[in-house]
Amino acid sequence: MRSHIFAQLERDLIKARTTEGREEAKAKGKHMGRLPALSDKQAKELYKDKLNGESISALAKKYSVSRPTVHCSGQ
């Protein structure tokens, strides 16, 4: 019966340490989350190619990304 109290206490401690670590990392300028599939330069080039009429499939192969990534680029 008391085990759930200790489990909740441990969970709260883990959450507090994780939050503290994330805040510390952000303060140091660390990137949080997933890295982008394309660099800024690649995204601009892809957008220009898309405006010039290249197909979505061709662009996906050219930049080694998925078709949805091509659709979302340049927005």
PDB file of N, CA, C and O in Angstrom:
ATOM      1  N   MET A   1       0.820  -1.186   0.000  1.00  0.00           N
ATOM      2  CA  MET A   1       0.000   0.000   0.000  1.00  0.00           C
ATOM      3  C   MET A   1       0.871   1.260   0.000  1.00  0.00           C
ATOM      4  O   MET A   1       0.522   2.249  -0.645  1.00  0.00           O
ATOM      5  N   ARG A   2       1.968   1.235   0.695  1.00  0.00           N
ATOM      6  CA  ARG A   2       2.823   2.415   0.779  1.00  0.00           C
ATOM      7  C   ARG A   2       3.755   2.550  -0.423  1.00  0.00           C
ATOM      8  O   ARG A   2       4.359   3.601  -0.635  1.00  0.00           O
ATOM      9  N   SER A   3       3.865   1.499  -1.189  1.00  0.00           N
ATOM     10  CA  SER A   3       4.792   1.531  -2.318  1.00  0.00           C
ATOM     11  C   SER A   3       4.403   2.600  -3.340  1.00  0.00           C
ATOM     12  O   SER A   3       5.280   3.184  -3.977  1.00  0.00           O
ATOM     13  N   HIS A   4       3.120   2.864  -3.506  1.00  0.00           N
ATOM     14  CA  HIS A   4       2.703   3.875  -4.471  1.00  0.00           C
ATOM     15  C   HIS A   4       3.136   5.276  -4.027  1.00  0.00           C
ATOM     16  O   HIS A   4       3.369   6.147  -4.865  1.00  0.00           O
ATOM     17  N   ILE A   5       3.243   5.495  -2.724  1.00  0.00           N
ATOM     18  CA  ILE A   5       3.707   6.784  -2.210  1.00  0.00           C
ATOM     19  C   ILE A   5       5.166   6.993  -2.578  1.00  0.00           C
ATOM     20  O   ILE A   5       5.557   8.076  -3.013  1.00  0.00           O
ATOM     21  N   PHE A   6       5.973   5.943  -2.400  1.00  0.00           N
ATOM     22  CA  PHE A   6       7.392   6.038  -2.747  1.00  0.00           C
ATOM     23  C   PHE A   6       7.588   6.161  -4.260  1.00  0.00           C
ATOM     24  O   PHE A   6       8.476   6.875  -4.725  1.00  0.00           O
ATOM     25  N   ALA A   7       6.758   5.464  -5.008  1.00  0.00           N
ATOM     26  CA  ALA A   7       6.855   5.548  -6.467  1.00  0.00           C
ATOM     27  C   ALA A   7       6.534   6.973  -6.934  1.00  0.00           C
ATOM     28  O   ALA A   7       7.214   7.514  -7.805  1.00  0.00           O
ATOM     29  N   GLN A   8       5.506   7.566  -6.356  1.00  0.00           N
ATOM     30  CA  GLN A   8       5.143   8.924  -6.727  1.00  0.00           C
ATOM     31  C   GLN A   8       6.229   9.910  -6.314  1.00  0.00           C
ATOM     32  O   GLN A   8       6.538  10.836  -7.064  1.00  0.00           O
ATOM     33  N   LEU A   9       6.809   9.725  -5.141  1.00  0.00           N
ATOM     34  CA  LEU A   9       7.898  10.588  -4.679  1.00  0.00           C
ATOM     35  C   LEU A   9       9.084  10.500  -5.633  1.00  0.00           C
ATOM     36  O   LEU A   9       9.661  11.522  -6.004  1.00  0.00           O
ATOM     37  N   GLU A  10       9.448   9.289  -6.028  1.00  0.00           N
ATOM     38  CA  GLU A  10      10.567   9.098  -6.955  1.00  0.00           C
ATOM     39  C   GLU A  10      10.260   9.748  -8.305  1.00  0.00           C
ATOM     40  O   GLU A  10      11.133  10.365  -8.915  1.00  0.00           O
ATOM     41  N   ARG A  11       9.029   9.608  -8.763  1.00  0.00           N
ATOM     42  CA  ARG A  11       8.627  10.213 -10.041  1.00  0.00           C
ATOM     43  C   ARG A  11       8.730  11.735  -9.969  1.00  0.00           C
ATOM     44  O   ARG A  11       9.182  12.377 -10.917  1.00  0.00           O
ATOM     45  N   ASP A  12       8.314  12.302  -8.857  1.00  0.00           N
ATOM     46  CA  ASP A  12       8.409  13.755  -8.674  1.00  0.00           C
ATOM     47  C   ASP A  12       9.858  14.226  -8.659  1.00  0.00           C
ATOM     48  O   ASP A  12      10.173  15.285  -9.202  1.00  0.00           O
ATOM     49  N   LEU A  13      10.737  13.448  -8.042  1.00  0.00           N
ATOM     50  CA  LEU A  13      12.161  13.791  -8.010  1.00  0.00           C
ATOM     51  C   LEU A  13      12.769  13.740  -9.414  1.00  0.00           C
ATOM     52  O   LEU A  13      13.542  14.619  -9.795  1.00  0.00           O
ATOM     53  N   ILE A  14      12.411  12.706 -10.176  1.00  0.00           N
ATOM     54  CA  ILE A  14      12.915  12.573 -11.542  1.00  0.00           C
ATOM     55  C   ILE A  14      12.442  13.750 -12.389  1.00  0.00           C
ATOM     56  O   ILE A  14      13.215  14.322 -13.158  1.00  0.00           O
ATOM     57  N   LYS A  15      11.178  14.103 -12.244  1.00  0.00           N
ATOM     58  CA  LYS A  15      10.616  15.216 -13.016  1.00  0.00           C
ATOM     59  C   LYS A  15      11.325  16.527 -12.680  1.00  0.00           C
ATOM     60  O   LYS A  15      11.629  17.317 -13.573  1.00  0.00           O
ATOM     61  N   ALA A  16      11.586  16.755 -11.401  1.00  0.00           N
ATOM     62  CA  ALA A  16      12.262  17.987 -10.977  1.00  0.00           C
ATOM     63  C   ALA A  16      13.687  18.045 -11.541  1.00  0.00           C
ATOM     64  O   ALA A  16      14.121  19.091 -12.025  1.00  0.00           O
ATOM     65  N   ARG A  17      14.415  16.921 -11.476  1.00  0.00           N
ATOM     66  CA  ARG A  17      15.785  16.892 -12.000  1.00  0.00           C
ATOM     67  C   ARG A  17      15.801  17.090 -13.515  1.00  0.00           C
ATOM     68  O   ARG A  17      16.671  17.784 -14.041  1.00  0.00           O
ATOM     69  N   THR A  18      14.856  16.490 -14.206  1.00  0.00           N
ATOM     70  CA  THR A  18      14.780  16.624 -15.655  1.00  0.00           C
ATOM     71  C   THR A  18      14.489  18.066 -16.054  1.00  0.00           C
ATOM     72  O   THR A  18      15.118  18.607 -16.963  1.00  0.00           O
ATOM     73  N   THR A  19      13.542  18.674 -15.373  1.00  0.00           N
ATOM     74  CA  THR A  19      13.196  20.065 -15.654  1.00  0.00           C
ATOM     75  C   THR A  19      14.393  20.979 -15.406  1.00  0.00           C
ATOM     76  O   THR A  19      14.678  21.881 -16.194  1.00  0.00           O
ATOM     77  N   GLU A  20      15.070  20.737 -14.325  1.00  0.00           N
ATOM     78  CA  GLU A  20      16.256  21.535 -13.983  1.00  0.00           C
ATOM     79  C   GLU A  20      17.331  21.391 -15.058  1.00  0.00           C
ATOM     80  O   GLU A  20      17.946  22.378 -15.462  1.00  0.00           O
ATOM     81  N   GLY A  21      17.555  20.176 -15.514  1.00  0.00           N
ATOM     82  CA  GLY A  21      18.559  19.924 -16.545  1.00  0.00           C
ATOM     83  C   GLY A  21      18.207  20.580 -17.869  1.00  0.00           C
ATOM     84  O   GLY A  21      19.084  21.117 -18.546  1.00  0.00           O
ATOM     85  N   ARG A  22      16.920  20.543 -18.251  1.00  0.00           N
ATOM     86  CA  ARG A  22      16.482  21.174 -19.502  1.00  0.00           C
ATOM     87  C   ARG A  22      16.663  22.688 -19.421  1.00  0.00           C
ATOM     88  O   ARG A  22      17.124  23.308 -20.380  1.00  0.00           O
ATOM     89  N   GLU A  23      16.305  23.284 -18.290  1.00  0.00           N
ATOM     90  CA  GLU A  23      16.458  24.733 -18.125  1.00  0.00           C
ATOM     91  C   GLU A  23      17.929  25.140 -18.192  1.00  0.00           C
ATOM     92  O   GLU A  23      18.275  26.165 -18.778  1.00  0.00           O
ATOM     93  N   GLU A  24      18.785  24.327 -17.585  1.00  0.00           N
ATOM     94  CA  GLU A  24      20.228  24.588 -17.615  1.00  0.00           C
ATOM     95  C   GLU A  24      20.759  24.524 -19.049  1.00  0.00           C
ATOM     96  O   GLU A  24      21.550  25.369 -19.467  1.00  0.00           O
ATOM     97  N   ALA A  25      20.316  23.514 -19.789  1.00  0.00           N
ATOM     98  CA  ALA A  25      20.765  23.353 -21.169  1.00  0.00           C
ATOM     99  C   ALA A  25      20.296  24.526 -22.034  1.00  0.00           C
ATOM    100  O   ALA A  25      21.060  25.041 -22.851  1.00  0.00           O
ATOM    101  N   LYS A  26      19.059  24.940 -21.856  1.00  0.00           N
ATOM    102  CA  LYS A  26      18.543  26.083 -22.620  1.00  0.00           C
ATOM    103  C   LYS A  26      19.327  27.345 -22.302  1.00  0.00           C
ATOM    104  O   LYS A  26      19.609  28.145 -23.194  1.00  0.00           O
ATOM    105  N   ALA A  27      19.681  27.527 -21.035  1.00  0.00           N
ATOM    106  CA  ALA A  27      20.443  28.712 -20.632  1.00  0.00           C
ATOM    107  C   ALA A  27      21.826  28.725 -21.296  1.00  0.00           C
ATOM    108  O   ALA A  27      22.382  29.788 -21.569  1.00  0.00           O
ATOM    109  N   LYS A  28      22.367  27.537 -21.548  1.00  0.00           N
ATOM    110  CA  LYS A  28      23.675  27.435 -22.205  1.00  0.00           C
ATOM    111  C   LYS A  28      23.553  27.499 -23.727  1.00  0.00           C
ATOM    112  O   LYS A  28      24.558  27.445 -24.437  1.00  0.00           O
ATOM    113  N   GLY A  29      22.312  27.614 -24.229  1.00  0.00           N
ATOM    114  CA  GLY A  29      22.110  27.735 -25.665  1.00  0.00           C
ATOM    115  C   GLY A  29      22.070  26.411 -26.400  1.00  0.00           C
ATOM    116  O   GLY A  29      22.231  26.386 -27.620  1.00  0.00           O
ATOM    117  N   LYS A  30      21.866  25.332 -25.709  1.00  0.00           N
ATOM    118  CA  LYS A  30      21.801  24.023 -26.353  1.00  0.00           C
ATOM    119  C   LYS A  30      20.500  23.891 -27.126  1.00  0.00           C
ATOM    120  O   LYS A  30      19.467  24.418 -26.714  1.00  0.00           O
ATOM    121  N   HIS A  31      20.556  23.182 -28.256  1.00  0.00           N
ATOM    122  CA  HIS A  31      19.362  22.943 -29.062  1.00  0.00           C
ATOM    123  C   HIS A  31      18.514  21.888 -28.372  1.00  0.00           C
ATOM    124  O   HIS A  31      19.025  20.858 -27.934  1.00  0.00           O
ATOM    125  N   MET A  32      17.241  22.143 -28.280  1.00  0.00           N
ATOM    126  CA  MET A  32      16.320  21.183 -27.681  1.00  0.00           C
ATOM    127  C   MET A  32      15.413  20.641 -28.785  1.00  0.00           C
ATOM    128  O   MET A  32      14.875  21.406 -29.586  1.00  0.00           O
ATOM    129  N   GLY A  33      15.251  19.345 -28.821  1.00  0.00           N
ATOM    130  CA  GLY A  33      14.354  18.734 -29.800  1.00  0.00           C
ATOM    131  C   GLY A  33      15.077  18.194 -31.013  1.00  0.00           C
ATOM    132  O   GLY A  33      16.305  18.160 -31.079  1.00  0.00           O
ATOM    133  N   ARG A  34      14.283  17.779 -31.956  1.00  0.00           N
ATOM    134  CA  ARG A  34      14.799  17.153 -33.160  1.00  0.00           C
ATOM    135  C   ARG A  34      15.477  18.177 -34.074  1.00  0.00           C
ATOM    136  O   ARG A  34      15.012  19.308 -34.211  1.00  0.00           O
ATOM    137  N   LEU A  35      16.571  17.765 -34.687  1.00  0.00           N
ATOM    138  CA  LEU A  35      17.273  18.633 -35.629  1.00  0.00           C
ATOM    139  C   LEU A  35      16.517  18.684 -36.954  1.00  0.00           C
ATOM    140  O   LEU A  35      15.880  17.702 -37.333  1.00  0.00           O
ATOM    141  N   PRO A  36      16.577  19.805 -37.659  1.00  0.00           N
ATOM    142  CA  PRO A  36      15.875  19.910 -38.941  1.00  0.00           C
ATOM    143  C   PRO A  36      16.478  18.976 -39.994  1.00  0.00           C
ATOM    144  O   PRO A  36      17.674  18.687 -39.969  1.00  0.00           O
ATOM    145  N   ALA A  37      15.636  18.514 -40.913  1.00  0.00           N
ATOM    146  CA  ALA A  37      16.080  17.602 -41.967  1.00  0.00           C
ATOM    147  C   ALA A  37      16.966  18.324 -42.978  1.00  0.00           C
ATOM    148  O   ALA A  37      17.846  17.713 -43.585  1.00  0.00           O
ATOM    149  N   LEU A  38      16.736  19.617 -43.159  1.00  0.00           N
ATOM    150  CA  LEU A  38      17.487  20.403 -44.136  1.00  0.00           C
ATOM    151  C   LEU A  38      18.119  21.617 -43.460  1.00  0.00           C
ATOM    152  O   LEU A  38      17.555  22.185 -42.525  1.00  0.00           O
ATOM    153  N   SER A  39      19.290  22.002 -43.943  1.00  0.00           N
ATOM    154  CA  SER A  39      19.889  23.243 -43.463  1.00  0.00           C
ATOM    155  C   SER A  39      19.091  24.416 -44.037  1.00  0.00           C
ATOM    156  O   SER A  39      18.270  24.226 -44.935  1.00  0.00           O
ATOM    157  N   ASP A  40      19.324  25.605 -43.532  1.00  0.00           N
ATOM    158  CA  ASP A  40      18.627  26.784 -44.056  1.00  0.00           C
ATOM    159  C   ASP A  40      18.919  26.969 -45.546  1.00  0.00           C
ATOM    160  O   ASP A  40      18.027  27.287 -46.333  1.00  0.00           O
ATOM    161  N   LYS A  41      20.178  26.767 -45.915  1.00  0.00           N
ATOM    162  CA  LYS A  41      20.571  26.911 -47.314  1.00  0.00           C
ATOM    163  C   LYS A  41      19.843  25.889 -48.193  1.00  0.00           C
ATOM    164  O   LYS A  41      19.324  26.236 -49.254  1.00  0.00           O
ATOM    165  N   GLN A  42      19.806  24.639 -47.749  1.00  0.00           N
ATOM    166  CA  GLN A  42      19.123  23.599 -48.509  1.00  0.00           C
ATOM    167  C   GLN A  42      17.628  23.892 -48.633  1.00  0.00           C
ATOM    168  O   GLN A  42      17.037  23.688 -49.693  1.00  0.00           O
ATOM    169  N   ALA A  43      17.021  24.369 -47.549  1.00  0.00           N
ATOM    170  CA  ALA A  43      15.591  24.671 -47.571  1.00  0.00           C
ATOM    171  C   ALA A  43      15.283  25.775 -48.582  1.00  0.00           C
ATOM    172  O   ALA A  43      14.281  25.707 -49.294  1.00  0.00           O
ATOM    173  N   LYS A  44      16.142  26.787 -48.642  1.00  0.00           N
ATOM    174  CA  LYS A  44      15.940  27.868 -49.610  1.00  0.00           C
ATOM    175  C   LYS A  44      16.092  27.358 -51.045  1.00  0.00           C
ATOM    176  O   LYS A  44      15.310  27.715 -51.925  1.00  0.00           O
ATOM    177  N   GLU A  45      17.105  26.519 -51.269  1.00  0.00           N
ATOM    178  CA  GLU A  45      17.314  25.949 -52.599  1.00  0.00           C
ATOM    179  C   GLU A  45      16.138  25.070 -53.008  1.00  0.00           C
ATOM    180  O   GLU A  45      15.669  25.128 -54.145  1.00  0.00           O
ATOM    181  N   LEU A  46      15.668  24.257 -52.065  1.00  0.00           N
ATOM    182  CA  LEU A  46      14.535  23.380 -52.338  1.00  0.00           C
ATOM    183  C   LEU A  46      13.305  24.209 -52.694  1.00  0.00           C
ATOM    184  O   LEU A  46      12.575  23.868 -53.625  1.00  0.00           O
ATOM    185  N   TYR A  47      13.074  25.278 -51.969  1.00  0.00           N
ATOM    186  CA  TYR A  47      11.921  26.143 -52.220  1.00  0.00           C
ATOM    187  C   TYR A  47      11.992  26.758 -53.621  1.00  0.00           C
ATOM    188  O   TYR A  47      10.992  26.811 -54.337  1.00  0.00           O
ATOM    189  N   LYS A  48      13.185  27.220 -53.999  1.00  0.00           N
ATOM    190  CA  LYS A  48      13.364  27.785 -55.345  1.00  0.00           C
ATOM    191  C   LYS A  48      13.103  26.725 -56.413  1.00  0.00           C
ATOM    192  O   LYS A  48      12.442  26.990 -57.418  1.00  0.00           O
ATOM    193  N   ASP A  49      13.634  25.514 -56.180  1.00  0.00           N
ATOM    194  CA  ASP A  49      13.420  24.423 -57.135  1.00  0.00           C
ATOM    195  C   ASP A  49      11.933  24.087 -57.247  1.00  0.00           C
ATOM    196  O   ASP A  49      11.431  23.804 -58.335  1.00  0.00           O
ATOM    197  N   LYS A  50      11.239  24.121 -56.115  1.00  0.00           N
ATOM    198  CA  LYS A  50       9.806  23.823 -56.121  1.00  0.00           C
ATOM    199  C   LYS A  50       9.040  24.884 -56.907  1.00  0.00           C
ATOM    200  O   LYS A  50       8.109  24.563 -57.646  1.00  0.00           O
ATOM    201  N   LEU A  51       9.434  26.151 -56.746  1.00  0.00           N
ATOM    202  CA  LEU A  51       8.791  27.232 -57.507  1.00  0.00           C
ATOM    203  C   LEU A  51       9.063  27.116 -59.005  1.00  0.00           C
ATOM    204  O   LEU A  51       8.247  27.526 -59.830  1.00  0.00           O
ATOM    205  N   ASN A  52      10.224  26.551 -59.343  1.00  0.00           N
ATOM    206  CA  ASN A  52      10.592  26.373 -60.753  1.00  0.00           C
ATOM    207  C   ASN A  52       9.911  25.167 -61.391  1.00  0.00           C
ATOM    208  O   ASN A  52      10.132  24.881 -62.568  1.00  0.00           O
ATOM    209  N   GLY A  53       9.088  24.461 -60.625  1.00  0.00           N
ATOM    210  CA  GLY A  53       8.278  23.385 -61.195  1.00  0.00           C
ATOM    211  C   GLY A  53       8.826  21.985 -61.071  1.00  0.00           C
ATOM    212  O   GLY A  53       8.260  21.062 -61.658  1.00  0.00           O
ATOM    213  N   GLU A  54       9.904  21.783 -60.330  1.00  0.00           N
ATOM    214  CA  GLU A  54      10.397  20.412 -60.154  1.00  0.00           C
ATOM    215  C   GLU A  54       9.378  19.614 -59.354  1.00  0.00           C
ATOM    216  O   GLU A  54       8.711  20.148 -58.469  1.00  0.00           O
ATOM    217  N   SER A  55       9.268  18.341 -59.672  1.00  0.00           N
ATOM    218  CA  SER A  55       8.278  17.501 -58.991  1.00  0.00           C
ATOM    219  C   SER A  55       8.685  17.247 -57.541  1.00  0.00           C
ATOM    220  O   SER A  55       9.863  17.294 -57.184  1.00  0.00           O
ATOM    221  N   ILE A  56       7.682  16.978 -56.729  1.00  0.00           N
ATOM    222  CA  ILE A  56       7.908  16.710 -55.311  1.00  0.00           C
ATOM    223  C   ILE A  56       8.783  15.471 -55.141  1.00  0.00           C
ATOM    224  O   ILE A  56       9.699  15.460 -54.319  1.00  0.00           O
ATOM    225  N   SER A  57       8.498  14.428 -55.922  1.00  0.00           N
ATOM    226  CA  SER A  57       9.278  13.193 -55.827  1.00  0.00           C
ATOM    227  C   SER A  57      10.743  13.417 -56.201  1.00  0.00           C
ATOM    228  O   SER A  57      11.648  12.909 -55.539  1.00  0.00           O
ATOM    229  N   ALA A  58      10.962  14.180 -57.265  1.00  0.00           N
ATOM    230  CA  ALA A  58      12.332  14.463 -57.697  1.00  0.00           C
ATOM    231  C   ALA A  58      13.088  15.257 -56.636  1.00  0.00           C
ATOM    232  O   ALA A  58      14.262  14.997 -56.369  1.00  0.00           O
ATOM    233  N   LEU A  59      12.408  16.217 -56.040  1.00  0.00           N
ATOM    234  CA  LEU A  59      13.050  17.018 -54.985  1.00  0.00           C
ATOM    235  C   LEU A  59      13.354  16.172 -53.757  1.00  0.00           C
ATOM    236  O   LEU A  59      14.405  16.330 -53.135  1.00  0.00           O
ATOM    237  N   ALA A  60      12.437  15.273 -53.407  1.00  0.00           N
ATOM    238  CA  ALA A  60      12.659  14.404 -52.257  1.00  0.00           C
ATOM    239  C   ALA A  60      13.899  13.540 -52.465  1.00  0.00           C
ATOM    240  O   ALA A  60      14.698  13.355 -51.547  1.00  0.00           O
ATOM    241  N   LYS A  61      14.048  13.020 -53.662  1.00  0.00           N
ATOM    242  CA  LYS A  61      15.236  12.205 -53.969  1.00  0.00           C
ATOM    243  C   LYS A  61      16.499  13.066 -53.981  1.00  0.00           C
ATOM    244  O   LYS A  61      17.537  12.671 -53.449  1.00  0.00           O
ATOM    245  N   LYS A  62      16.395  14.246 -54.594  1.00  0.00           N
ATOM    246  CA  LYS A  62      17.550  15.143 -54.716  1.00  0.00           C
ATOM    247  C   LYS A  62      18.104  15.540 -53.347  1.00  0.00           C
ATOM    248  O   LYS A  62      19.320  15.589 -53.158  1.00  0.00           O
ATOM    249  N   TYR A  63      17.214  15.823 -52.396  1.00  0.00           N
ATOM    250  CA  TYR A  63      17.638  16.292 -51.067  1.00  0.00           C
ATOM    251  C   TYR A  63      17.631  15.186 -50.003  1.00  0.00           C
ATOM    252  O   TYR A  63      17.898  15.447 -48.830  1.00  0.00           O
ATOM    253  N   SER A  64      17.326  13.956 -50.418  1.00  0.00           N
ATOM    254  CA  SER A  64      17.303  12.791 -49.515  1.00  0.00           C
ATOM    255  C   SER A  64      16.385  13.011 -48.310  1.00  0.00           C
ATOM    256  O   SER A  64      16.765  12.769 -47.165  1.00  0.00           O
ATOM    257  N   VAL A  65      15.180  13.471 -48.598  1.00  0.00           N
ATOM    258  CA  VAL A  65      14.164  13.659 -47.562  1.00  0.00           C
ATOM    259  C   VAL A  65      12.863  13.035 -48.042  1.00  0.00           C
ATOM    260  O   VAL A  65      12.757  12.610 -49.193  1.00  0.00           O
ATOM    261  N   SER A  66      11.875  12.981 -47.161  1.00  0.00           N
ATOM    262  CA  SER A  66      10.590  12.417 -47.533  1.00  0.00           C
ATOM    263  C   SER A  66       9.755  13.435 -48.316  1.00  0.00           C
ATOM    264  O   SER A  66      10.031  14.634 -48.282  1.00  0.00           O
ATOM    265  N   ARG A  67       8.755  12.954 -49.005  1.00  0.00           N
ATOM    266  CA  ARG A  67       7.863  13.844 -49.751  1.00  0.00           C
ATOM    267  C   ARG A  67       7.147  14.823 -48.836  1.00  0.00           C
ATOM    268  O   ARG A  67       7.040  15.997 -49.190  1.00  0.00           O
ATOM    269  N   PRO A  68       6.644  14.397 -47.663  1.00  0.00           N
ATOM    270  CA  PRO A  68       6.023  15.392 -46.763  1.00  0.00           C
ATOM    271  C   PRO A  68       6.977  16.494 -46.337  1.00  0.00           C
ATOM    272  O   PRO A  68       6.544  17.629 -46.133  1.00  0.00           O
ATOM    273  N   THR A  69       8.260  16.197 -46.196  1.00  0.00           N
ATOM    274  CA  THR A  69       9.240  17.219 -45.858  1.00  0.00           C
ATOM    275  C   THR A  69       9.327  18.256 -46.972  1.00  0.00           C
ATOM    276  O   THR A  69       9.439  19.455 -46.712  1.00  0.00           O
ATOM    277  N   VAL A  70       9.275  17.785 -48.204  1.00  0.00           N
ATOM    278  CA  VAL A  70       9.310  18.696 -49.351  1.00  0.00           C
ATOM    279  C   VAL A  70       8.059  19.573 -49.353  1.00  0.00           C
ATOM    280  O   VAL A  70       8.144  20.777 -49.595  1.00  0.00           O
ATOM    281  N   HIS A  71       6.909  18.976 -49.087  1.00  0.00           N
ATOM    282  CA  HIS A  71       5.654  19.738 -49.046  1.00  0.00           C
ATOM    283  C   HIS A  71       5.702  20.835 -47.986  1.00  0.00           C
ATOM    284  O   HIS A  71       5.201  21.937 -48.208  1.00  0.00           O
ATOM    285  N   CYS A  72       6.299  20.539 -46.846  1.00  0.00           N
ATOM    286  CA  CYS A  72       6.321  21.485 -45.721  1.00  0.00           C
ATOM    287  C   CYS A  72       7.416  22.544 -45.845  1.00  0.00           C
ATOM    288  O   CYS A  72       7.372  23.561 -45.153  1.00  0.00           O
ATOM    289  N   SER A  73       8.375  22.323 -46.699  1.00  0.00           N
ATOM    290  CA  SER A  73       9.496  23.266 -46.788  1.00  0.00           C
ATOM    291  C   SER A  73       9.048  24.581 -47.399  1.00  0.00           C
ATOM    292  O   SER A  73       8.206  24.611 -48.296  1.00  0.00           O
ATOM    293  N   GLY A  74       9.627  25.672 -46.897  1.00  0.00           N
ATOM    294  CA  GLY A  74       9.367  26.992 -47.444  1.00  0.00           C
ATOM    295  C   GLY A  74       8.087  27.648 -46.960  1.00  0.00           C
ATOM    296  O   GLY A  74       7.649  28.651 -47.523  1.00  0.00           O
ATOM    297  N   GLN A  75       7.500  27.100 -45.942  1.00  0.00           N
ATOM    298  CA  GLN A  75       6.261  27.699 -45.429  1.00  0.00           C
ATOM    299  C   GLN A  75       6.549  28.674 -44.342  1.00  0.00           C
ATOM    300  O   GLN A  75       5.627  29.275 -43.792  1.00  0.00           O
TER     301      GLN A  75
END
